[in-house]
């Protein structure tokens, strides 16, 4: 059986309520669920707070019950109790989840207390770096009528195109176990449509999962080189894929799992010059394969990261994944090939200081050697030296070999050095380093948001193999706003950044607006 590491055991001991050795008295007699509105009764003392509570539909009790991994009559298991709390936070509709236990005359009672966050958001914002602005308008609700259903309609305009996106997602739509995910995006230069049906692993102890998905795209691919503001190349792409997978856990418990699975796909992916769209072919290919996953589970509960005083589950598990897909000539390929994929992740630390490390590698090999592939390495480090202080460090590096058009690394205006505009760094080689120190000025200003100030420095770039390295760096100070009454933990950034001159952009001070972090927390540079 997979066993907890000393770190994982310490995490459980820290966050689980203390109980004596298990026996008949440790049998759970009842589970109590308490659901709070956006403002608890003792907080809803003004007209505005009472109005907010009246306008919001409290999350249904069934949403909480379906995440429970414990039931009356079971022996108390601190690992399952804490995993249930993590699952509730992962639903994404609560701003706070508290679990405790107590004894009554009838026996042991476990109580889950959830506090809702405001879920209906009218979006009227933008991201910007200097004069490059990406406005966004729309309305989204990730807890529609208290059912944890996501609905969204969002319009976004970038320097490349305008997009109107419609979204629907409910992870437990059919008998509480099978979920559906739908998305349609109408673009000024194409469209995207996605539909997925799945039964995922809802818990570490689950034994079976499966998924089916289809994705269709008609789009224009713009290719940027050498930091140029205008695209040097433009292609038309027709893409469609049908995908299916099934997975079985050979061993599964709150301590981790060993899983195996099978997958298959049928795909069309054709390109042509935009001026010669009549030359688009209809290339159909297929692939089949299997995969393996092993994980030793370990989690921390920390506060003050993306969401200031909000609790966040930090995954410091150790895991290994591997897959092998076959792409034979009989499935439409020019020659037989194999596509291996390997991944590794680990983490260590405590709630106020921890490190996460990631590595992935994949490629397609034929008789002539490597046809295409990529490697990604990344690490994150977080340190809270005091209640109001937070230091964040990130480093990542990526390599690609013959990436598909439009799949190259593309840093700027979102991910990468924040003071540089969109498409500032493109290529098949990329790296990013970022450091930030934040001080929380107020935990809950006007009962709506936390307020912080930060200093930071970014250094990164992307270039094509065989070309000169293209890099850039910036530094500055900024404000951080973290909503405390919504169910989102992403903060808003307003930065005054100094961009150091490079070969494509002049140096100087720019104002940068954005949300969340300027790097991916899962160690990828191509998202």
N, C-alpha and C positions, 0 to 999 in steps of 0.2 A: 504494500500500500504506500502511496505517496505520503510523506510526512511533512509537517510544518518545519520550516527552518526556525532557528532561534529567534530571528527577526519577526517572522510571522506570528510565532507564539507570543512574543512580547506585545505585538500590536493588539492581538485578541485580549490579552490580559489587561492592556491599558484601557480599551474601549468597552469591554463587556462588563456588565454589572457583577460585583463579587457575590459568589454563591458558595455554599458549602459543598462537600463532596456529594455526588449524585446518589440518590436513593429514591425511595417511594415518595418522599416529600418534595422531590425535584420534578415530579410530573406536572406538566402544565395543565392547570384546571380551566383556564379561560384566557382569551386574548381580547384585550380592550383596544378599540380604535377611537381616537379622538381627532376630529377634523376641525381645524381653525380656518377662518376666513383670512383675507389679506391682513386685516387688523384684528387682533385678539379682542375679546370683550372689554378688557381693561384698557385697551388702546383706542377703541372706537368711541372717542369722547367728543369729537367735533363733527360739524356738519359734513365736511369733506371726507373724513375717514368713514363715517356711517354711510355716506353716499357710495363710496368705493365698494364697501361690503355689499350693499344692496344691488349694485350693478354687476357684481361678480357672482357666478354660480360656483358654489363650493364643490370641490372634487367629490365625485360619488364614492360612497364607501366601498362599492364593488371594485373600483380601481385599486384601492388599498388591499382589499382581501385577496385579489388574484395574484398579488406579488408575495403573499405570505408563504414561507417555506416551513413554517411550524404550525402545528394544529393542536388543539386540546387533546390530551391523552398521551402526547409525546413527552419524552424526557427532555428537560431543558438542555439545549445545545447552543453554547455561546457563538459558535461559528455560524450556525444557521440564523441565529437572531441577528447578528451583524450583517450577514449577507442579505437578509431581507431589507435591512435599513439601506444598504447600498443600492439594491434594486429599486427601492422607492425613490431614492434621489436620482437614479438614472432615468426614471420615467420622464423627468424634466419639467414637472408641473409644480413641484413644491420648492419653496424657498428655504424650508427647514424641516428636518425629520429627526425626532428624538425618540429613543427607545429606552425604557426602564422596566424593572420588574419589582414586584412586591408580593407579600404574603397576606392572605386574608384567612378568615375562618375556614373557607372551603379549599384553600390551597394556594399554589403559586399562580400569579397572574402576570402576563407580559403585556405591556402597554406601548402602542405606537401612537405618537402624537405628530400629526402633519400640519404644517402651516402653508397655506396656498400662496402662490405669487400671482401678481397681476398677469394674465395670459394674453389678453387682447391688446395688440400693439398697432397703433397707426404709425407707419413708418414715413417720416419726412426728414431724411438726412442725406449725408453725403460723405464720401471719402475724398481726400484731396492731398496733393503734394504740390505746393506752390500754385501755379495756374492750372494744373491738371486736376479736373474735378469729375467725380463720378456720383451724380445724384441718384437717390433711390426713393421711390414712393410706393406705398402699398399698405396692406393690412394683413396681419397674420394672427392666428390664435392657436396655441398648441395645447389648449385644454378646452376645446369647444363643448359647451354645455356641461362641463365637469366630467367629460369622458376620456380625457387624455388623448383626444383626437387632434391632429394637426391639420389646419386649413390655412392656405395662404394665397395671396394675389399680390405680386410685387413687380413693379416696373423699375428698370435700371438702365441708365444710359452711360456708356463708356466712350472713350475716343474712337473705338473700333465699330461699335454697333449699339442698337437699342434692343432691350429684351423685356417681354412680358411673360412672367412665369406663374403658372397655376399649380398648386401642390395639395395633395391629400395623403395623409399617412396615419394609419392606425395599426399598431403592432399586435393587437389582440382582437381583431375584428370578428373572426369566426370561432365559435365556442371558446373564446378566451385564449386560444393557443395559436391560431394562424393569423398572420398579419398581412396587410396590403399596403403598397406604396405606389402612388401615381404621381407623375409630373409631366407637364406639357409646357414647353417654352417656345413662344413665337418670337422670332428674331427678324430684324430688318433684312438680314442676309441668309435666312434659313429657318430651321425648326429642330427641336429636340423633343422626343417623346419617350417616356420610361414607364414600365409597369412591372411590379414585382409582387410575388406571392411567396410567403415563407413561414416556416415554423422554426424559429431560431432556438438556440440554447438559452432558456430564460434563467438558468441557474447553473452553477458549477457542477451540480450533481445530475443534471439532465443527461439522458442517454442518447436521444435521437434528435437530429435536426435535418431539414431539407429546405431547398429554395428553388424557385423558378423565376426567371426574369427575362425581359425583352427590352431592347434599347434601339431606337431608330433615330438617325440624324441626317439632315440635309443642311450642310453648312459651308461657309467660306472660311478657309484657313489663311490667315495672314502670317507671313514670316518676316521677322525683324533681325537685323544684323548690325553689329558694331555700335549699338546704342542709338541707332537712327530713330527719329520720331515717326517717320513714315515707313510703311511696309515696303520691302524691296521685292517681295514675291507674293502672289495671291493664287490660291488653288481652290477648286471645288471638290468637296468630299461627299460621298454617299456611304453611309455606314449603317449596318443593322446587325444585331446579334441576338440569338436566343441561347440562354444559358440555364443549366440545371446542375444541382449538386445534392448529395445526401451524405450525412456523416453519422457515425456511430461511436459512442464512447466505450472503449474497452475497460476503462477504470474511471470512476467519477465520484468525487466527494467534495465537501467544502474546502478540502486541502489542495485540490487540483484535479487534473484529468489527463488521460491519454486517449486521443481520438484518431480515427481513420475515416477516410471518405473517398468517394468517387465523384468526378465531375465531367461534364461534356458541353460542347458548344458548337453552334453553326453560325458562321459569320460572313458578312459581305463588307468589304472595305476597299473602295475605289477612289482614286484621285485623278484629277486632270487640271491643266492650266485653266484659270477662270475664263480666259478668252476662247477656250476650246472645250467647253462643257459637253459638246456633242461627242467627244471622244471617250467619255466615261464608259468603262466596261461594266461587267457584272460578274465579278470574281467571287465565287462561293468556296469557302474553306471550312474545315471542321477539325476538332481536336478532342481527345479523350485523355483522361489521366486519373491519378489518385493522389491523395495527400495524407500527411501525418502531422499531428499536433500534440505536443506535450507541454504541460504547464504546472508549475508549483506556485500556488496562489499566495499572494501577500499584498495587503492593502494598508494604507494609512489614511486617517481622516485629518485633514489640515484646514486651516482657515487663513484668510488674508492673501490668497494668490490672485486669481483673476477676479474673484468676487469680493475682495476686501474681507469683511467679517463673515462671509458666507462659508459654510462647511463644504468641502470638496473631497471626493474620494480620490486618493492617489494610488495608482496601480504600480507597485514595485515588484510585481511577480517576475519570476524567471520562466521564460518559455522558449521553445524551439519549434519551428515549423519547417516542413519540407514537402515539396510536391514534384511530380514528374508528369508532363503531358507529352503525348505523341502526336505528331503532325505528319502523317504519311502522305505519299503522292496520291493515293486513292481518295484522300479527303480534299483534293484540290490544290495541293502545294506542288511547286516545281520539283522539289526533291524531299526525301524523307528527313525529318528533323525531330529532335527531342528538346523539350523546354523544361529544364530544372529550375526550381526556385527554393531558396533557403532563407530563413529569417531567425533572428535571435534578439531577445530583449531581456533585460534584467534591471533591478533597482535595489537600492539599499538606503538606510537612513532612519530617521524618526520624523514625527509629525512636523517639527520645526526646522528640519534640515534633511534633505534627501537628494538622491541622484538617480536619474533614469538614463539607460543606454540602449541604443537600437542599432541593428545592422540587418540589411536585406541585400540579396543578390539574385538576379535572374538572367536568363539568356536563352536564345535558341541556337542550337548547334546542329550543323549538317556535316556531311563528309568533308567539307572544305574548312571546318572549324567554326568559330563563333560568327553567327550571322547578325545578331543584334542582342542587346542586353543592357543591364544597368546595375549599379551598385550604390547603396546609400549607407552612410554612417552618420550617427548623430548622438548627442548627449545633452541633457538638461540638468541643471543644478539649481536648487532653491534653498535659501537660508533666511530664517527669521531670527535675527539676533535679539529682537525685542518685540513686544506686542504690536507696535505700530510700524515696525521696520520690515522690509523685504528686499532681498537681493536675488536677482535672477541672472543666470548665465546660460547661454546656448551656443552650441557649435555643431555644424553639420557640413557634410561634403558629399557630392554626388558625381557619378560618372555615367555616361550613356554611350552606347555604341549603336550607330545608325538608328536614332529614334525616328518614329513616324512623324511626318510633317505636323506641326502644331503641338507635339508632345515634348519639345525641347524645354529645358529650364528657361524660365521667364521671370526674372526678379524685378521688383519695382512696384510702387503704389499698392501696398498690401503686405506681401511677404518679401523680405529682403531689407536692404538699407532704406529707411523710411523717407529720407529726404530726396530720393530720386524718383522720377516719373515712371509711368507705365512703360514696360519693355526696355528699361534702361540697360538691363543685362540679360542677354539671351545666349544660348549655346548648349553644347553637350557636356560641358564641365561646369561645376558650380560649387560655391561654398558660401557659408554665412556664419558670422560670429556676432553675438549681440549680448550686451550686459546692461542691466538696469537696476537702479536702487530707488526704492519708493518709500515714502513716509506718509502714513495715514494721518491726515489733519483732523478729520471728523468721521466717526463710525456711521452716523446716521443723521445727515443734515436734513432738517425739515421732515424727518421721518420718511424720506424718499431716496436719498442717495448717500453713499460715502464719498469723501473727498480726499484726494491725495496729491502729492507733488512728487516728481520723479526726475532723476538725471540718468542719461543713457549714452551709449556709444554703439554704433553698428559698423561692421566691416564685412563686405561680401562682394560677390561678382559672379559672372558667367561668361563663357567664351566657347568657341568651337575648337576642337582639337586641331593643332597645327597652326592656330592663329595666336597672336599675342594675348596674354591674360588681360581681361578687362575687369577692373575692380573699382570700388568706391567706398568711401566711408563718411560717416556723419556723427555728430554729437549734439547734445542740447539738453533742454529742460522742458517739462510739460506738466499739465494737469491730468488727473485721473478721476473719472466719475464712475462709481460702481452702484447700480440700482440695488436697493435693499428690499423693495416690495414687489419686484417682478420675479418670475421663475428663471430668469436668465442670469448667468454669472459673468457674462462678458462685459468688461468695462469700456468706457468711451475715452479715447485719447485726444488731447489737444496739445500738440508739441510745437515748440519753437526750436527748429533744427538748423544747424549750420552744415551745409553741404560743402565738402572739400572738392575743389575743382578736379575733374578728370577730362578725358579726351572728348567727351560728348556733351557735358553740361558744365556751365560755369559755377564757380563757388559762390557762396552767399547764404544768407539766412532765409528760410522758408517756413511757412506755417503748415503743419500737417494735421489733418483730422483723420481718425480711424477708430476701429473697435477691436477689442481683443489684443492679442499679442502679434508681433511682427514676424514670428516664426511658428512653424508647425510643432505642436507638442508630441507628435508621433514620429518625428524624425524624417520627414520627407521634404524635398525641395521642389517637387514637380506637381504639387497640388495647387 
